[in-house]
């Protein structure tokens, strides 16, 4: 037996339709809208609320839990199957496996254990990763209609934010949807492979939860499509085409595109020089803006690094480390995806402005080189130390633009989001599939505890972050060495071989953009947080994660639209 209807793109195209049991807070923040045609690039997500684990509509049941016994009356048939299989495999509670499920018409049960959830280091990823593993196994054996069932997870600590309310189930659904993503290039090359599934059932979910999960996944799809596609499919002009198509029917999001004018964005233009005369690679700046009504109480300004391919420039990435550099656009891709999620959840009172730099860092006779001195938008003379530090170059002028806009905005917060440094990978990336970003504040943001708040918001939803600190040593690193220049863009070592290699780039961007004039002790203070996702966005051998999209959604959006967050 199932309840409700399929929660897919049809829901988002009929935002004014709400069932009787829809969360009133969600309805209040999602005003009515006319039905709109489906976007060319949209994937149809069919998510269904199910209230019977023996629902015959599904071809596999995926059970996620921390134990196989004492499951309760809702899971009697599953417990019988697990206990029977335990006689064959006593280690069933430690590894995911496929087993016979005689009580269900499909006869298939995948058990994906979370392990105990009350240890020192257990978190929401135990559930998320278990869902990913279980769904991947279901896809591998040819199943197209999985039923996701989250058990009672009795060992989850009651005082953990991620264990509250429906958050455990939301993590499971998001993990399942991550595993079900079909890359854009596969969808385009093989029309019959538009999706890996026809329907995903979720036992015990509310319709509100599935609406939230669907909106987050649509944003992650956009981020993965852009961030994961190869350097030709997602060169800057084609990213523009994709985004204009994606947002053409989103009334709350405006899109504008500009060329890279060296008088407006001088640092970015230096990086773009090598390909500015090659039309299929020529850089673009994309401006996106979401406004949640007339009564705005918070304004977010997000600057995204979108390096479509990074050769390193004349400080070339030698020795085989250039492979995978199409992922250097994942920061801007995640920000674009966040705007897509906003367009669906439509939180009231929130204004979000995104400035995205899509540029190729190439080699050629017109490429910028070390030793050049370039004056930034903020009037700072910048000596180039390393052309492979192009990310801070393309973002600093946009951060200056965001600063100028934020001075006239309501309750502004500034962010840069980038796959910026190899150092952050060395510092925080594990040898597992773990996804951990680095977040660091300027003085006003640190006074508001922004990084720690982001960290807690991410922990609720499997989008982890470690908090780093920008200190005086980082600013000292960026000082010019001679009277010729104000700032040194970078040293000539890889960031991974440089002490504080992921902190001092934030200091550089603060100085190059003029934000140091809006720190603590200044008349007009502007909180700024840098998010380095080099270790969390997803390397070439994994799917892009869309980090920090879920963290930002958990922090700034869900409290406005979902009662489970209040």
ChimeraX attribute file (.defattr): number of C-alpha atoms within 10 A of each C-alpha:
attribute: neighborCount
match mode: 1-to-1
recipient: residues
	/A:1	11
	/A:2	16
	/A:3	14
	/A:4	12
	/A:5	14
	/A:6	18
	/A:7	22
	/A:8	20
	/A:9	21
	/A:10	16
	/A:11	17
	/A:12	20
	/A:13	18
	/A:14	14
	/A:15	19
	/A:16	14
	/A:17	14
	/A:18	16
	/A:19	11
	/A:20	7
	/A:21	10
	/A:22	13
	/A:23	18
	/A:24	15
	/A:25	13
	/A:26	22
	/A:27	19
	/A:28	13
	/A:29	18
	/A:30	19
	/A:31	16
	/A:32	13
	/A:33	13
	/A:34	9
	/A:35	14
	/A:36	14
	/A:37	10
	/A:38	15
	/A:39	14
	/A:40	9
	/A:41	16
	/A:42	15
	/A:43	18
	/A:44	18
	/A:45	21
	/A:46	19
	/A:47	24
	/A:48	23
	/A:49	23
	/A:50	23
	/A:51	17
	/A:52	17
	/A:53	26
	/A:54	19
	/A:55	18
	/A:56	13
	/A:57	15
	/A:58	21
	/A:59	19
	/A:60	27
	/A:61	31
	/A:62	28
	/A:63	24
	/A:64	28
	/A:65	26
	/A:66	23
	/A:67	21
	/A:68	21
	/A:69	15
	/A:70	11
	/A:71	18
	/A:72	10
	/A:73	8
	/A:74	14
	/A:75	20
	/A:76	14
	/A:77	16
	/A:78	25
	/A:79	18
	/A:80	16
	/A:81	18
	/A:82	23
	/A:83	15
	/A:84	14
	/A:85	17
	/A:86	14
	/A:87	10
	/A:88	9
	/A:89	12
	/A:90	10
	/A:91	11
	/A:92	21
	/A:93	20
	/A:94	15
	/A:95	12
	/A:96	20
	/A:97	17
	/A:98	19
	/A:99	16
	/A:100	15
	/A:101	22
	/A:102	14
	/A:103	14
	/A:104	19
	/A:105	14
	/A:106	17
	/A:107	13
	/A:108	21
	/A:109	25
	/A:110	24
	/A:111	27
	/A:112	28
	/A:113	27
	/A:114	24
	/A:115	20
	/A:116	16
	/A:117	20
	/A:118	14
	/A:119	11
	/A:120	6
	/A:121	7
	/A:122	15
	/A:123	22
	/A:124	26
	/A:125	24
	/A:126	22
	/A:127	29
	/A:128	24
	/A:129	24
	/A:130	26
	/A:131	33
	/A:132	22
	/A:133	20
	/A:134	28
	/A:135	27
	/A:136	16
	/A:137	19
	/A:138	24
	/A:139	17
	/A:140	10
	/A:141	10
	/A:142	12
	/A:143	19
	/A:144	20
	/A:145	20
	/A:146	25
	/A:147	29
	/A:148	28
	/A:149	27
	/A:150	23
	/A:151	22
	/A:152	17
	/A:153	20
	/A:154	15
	/A:155	14
	/A:156	20
	/A:157	16
	/A:158	12
	/A:159	8
	/A:160	13
	/A:161	18
	/A:162	25
	/A:163	19
	/A:164	16
	/A:165	13
	/A:166	15
	/A:167	18
	/A:168	24
	/A:169	29
	/A:170	23
	/A:171	25
	/A:172	28
	/A:173	28
	/A:174	26
	/A:175	24
	/A:176	24
	/A:177	24
	/A:178	24
	/A:179	20
	/A:180	20
	/A:181	19
	/A:182	20
	/A:183	19
	/A:184	21
	/A:185	13
	/A:186	14
	/A:187	15
	/A:188	12
	/A:189	10
	/A:190	10
	/A:191	9
	/A:192	9
	/A:193	13
	/A:194	18
	/A:195	18
	/A:196	15
	/A:197	19
	/A:198	13
	/A:199	21
	/A:200	24
	/A:201	26
	/A:202	27
	/A:203	22
	/A:204	20
	/A:205	21
	/A:206	19
	/A:207	23
	/A:208	22
	/A:209	20
	/A:210	23
	/A:211	21
	/A:212	20
	/A:213	22
	/A:214	27
	/A:215	23
	/A:216	25
	/A:217	26
	/A:218	23
	/A:219	27
	/A:220	31
	/A:221	29
	/A:222	27
	/A:223	28
	/A:224	27
	/A:225	26
	/A:226	33
	/A:227	30
	/A:228	30
	/A:229	20
	/A:230	17
	/A:231	21
	/A:232	14
	/A:233	16
	/A:234	23
	/A:235	27
	/A:236	28
	/A:237	18
	/A:238	15
	/A:239	21
	/A:240	19
	/A:241	11
	/A:242	18
	/A:243	19
	/A:244	16
	/A:245	15
	/A:246	17
	/A:247	19
	/A:248	14
	/A:249	16
	/A:250	18
	/A:251	12
	/A:252	16
	/A:253	20
	/A:254	16
	/A:255	16
	/A:256	12
	/A:257	14
	/A:258	10
	/A:259	14
	/A:260	23
	/A:261	12
	/A:262	15
	/A:263	11
	/A:264	16
	/A:265	24
	/A:266	22
	/A:267	27
	/A:268	28
	/A:269	22
	/A:270	23
	/A:271	29
	/A:272	28
	/A:273	24
	/A:274	21
	/A:275	20
	/A:276	21
	/A:277	12
	/A:278	10
	/A:279	11
	/A:280	13
	/A:281	25
	/A:282	20
	/A:283	30
	/A:284	24
	/A:285	23
	/A:286	23
	/A:287	18
	/A:288	21
	/A:289	19
	/A:290	24
	/A:291	22
	/A:292	23
	/A:293	15
	/A:294	10
	/A:295	12
	/A:296	15
	/A:297	14
	/A:298	17
	/A:299	20
	/A:300	22
	/A:301	24
	/A:302	27
	/A:303	30
	/A:304	31
	/A:305	30
	/A:306	35
	/A:307	33
	/A:308	31
	/A:309	26
	/A:310	26
	/A:311	21
	/A:312	21
	/A:313	23
	/A:314	18
	/A:315	17
	/A:316	17
	/A:317	16
	/A:318	9
	/A:319	7
	/A:320	7
	/A:321	11
	/A:322	14
	/A:323	14
	/A:324	17
	/A:325	19
	/A:326	26
	/A:327	28
	/A:328	27
	/A:329	35
	/A:330	34
	/A:331	33
	/A:332	31
	/A:333	34
	/A:334	33
	/A:335	33
	/A:336	29
	/A:337	30
	/A:338	29
	/A:339	26
	/A:340	27
	/A:341	27
	/A:342	25
	/A:343	24
	/A:344	23
	/A:345	28
	/A:346	25
	/A:347	26
	/A:348	21
	/A:349	16
	/A:350	22
	/A:351	24
	/A:352	20
	/A:353	23
	/A:354	26
	/A:355	26
	/A:356	29
	/A:357	28
	/A:358	32
	/A:359	32
	/A:360	31
	/A:361	29
	/A:362	24
	/A:363	20
	/A:364	11
	/A:365	9
	/A:366	15
	/A:367	18
	/A:368	22
	/A:369	19
	/A:370	17
	/A:371	14
	/A:372	14
	/A:373	20
	/A:374	17
	/A:375	18
	/A:376	23
	/A:377	23
	/A:378	20
	/A:379	13
	/A:380	17
	/A:381	20
	/A:382	26
	/A:383	24
	/A:384	25
	/A:385	20
	/A:386	23
	/A:387	27
	/A:388	28
	/A:389	25
	/A:390	26
	/A:391	27
	/A:392	24
	/A:393	27
	/A:394	29
	/A:395	27
	/A:396	29
	/A:397	26
	/A:398	28
	/A:399	29
	/A:400	23
	/A:401	19
	/A:402	23
	/A:403	23
	/A:404	15
	/A:405	13
	/A:406	20
	/A:407	14
	/A:408	9
	/A:409	17
	/A:410	15
	/A:411	15
	/A:412	22
	/A:413	22
	/A:414	22
	/A:415	21
	/A:416	29
	/A:417	28
	/A:418	31
	/A:419	27
	/A:420	27
	/A:421	23
	/A:422	19
	/A:423	22
	/A:424	26
	/A:425	22
	/A:426	16
	/A:427	16
	/A:428	18
	/A:429	20
	/A:430	13
	/A:431	6
	/A:432	6
	/A:433	12
	/A:434	16
	/A:435	23
	/A:436	27
	/A:437	27
	/A:438	27
	/A:439	26
	/A:440	25
	/A:441	28
	/A:442	25
	/A:443	22
	/A:444	20
	/A:445	20
	/A:446	18
	/A:447	12
	/A:448	12
	/A:449	12
	/A:450	22
	/A:451	26
	/A:452	18
	/A:453	13
	/A:454	23
	/A:455	22
	/A:456	19
	/A:457	24
	/A:458	26
	/A:459	21
	/A:460	26
	/A:461	25
	/A:462	27
	/A:463	27
	/A:464	25
	/A:465	28
	/A:466	17
	/A:467	15
	/A:468	18
	/A:469	19
	/A:470	21
	/A:471	15
	/A:472	10
	/A:473	12
	/A:474	20
	/A:475	19
	/A:476	14
	/A:477	19
	/A:478	24
	/A:479	18
	/A:480	16
	/A:481	12
	/A:482	10
	/A:483	7
	/A:484	11
	/A:485	18
	/A:486	20
	/A:487	27
	/A:488	23
	/A:489	29
	/A:490	26
	/A:491	15
	/A:492	16
	/A:493	13
	/A:494	16
	/A:495	23
	/A:496	16
	/A:497	12
	/A:498	14
	/A:499	11
	/A:500	20
	/A:501	23
	/A:502	28
	/A:503	26
	/A:504	25
	/A:505	26
	/A:506	28
	/A:507	24
	/A:508	26
	/A:509	27
	/A:510	22
	/A:511	21
	/A:512	31
	/A:513	24
	/A:514	21
	/A:515	22
	/A:516	18
	/A:517	15
	/A:518	20
	/A:519	18
	/A:520	17
	/A:521	10
	/A:522	11
	/A:523	9
	/A:524	10
	/A:525	18
	/A:526	23
	/A:527	24
	/A:528	28
	/A:529	23
	/A:530	26
	/A:531	26
	/A:532	30
	/A:533	30
	/A:534	30
	/A:535	25
	/A:536	28
	/A:537	31
	/A:538	24
	/A:539	19
	/A:540	13
	/A:541	7
	/A:542	10
	/A:543	17
	/A:544	26
	/A:545	24
	/A:546	35
	/A:547	35
	/A:548	32
	/A:549	26
	/A:550	29
	/A:551	25
	/A:552	18
	/A:553	21
	/A:554	22
	/A:555	20
	/A:556	16
	/A:557	20
	/A:558	20
	/A:559	16
	/A:560	21
	/A:561	24
	/A:562	21
	/A:563	15
	/A:564	14
	/A:565	17
	/A:566	8
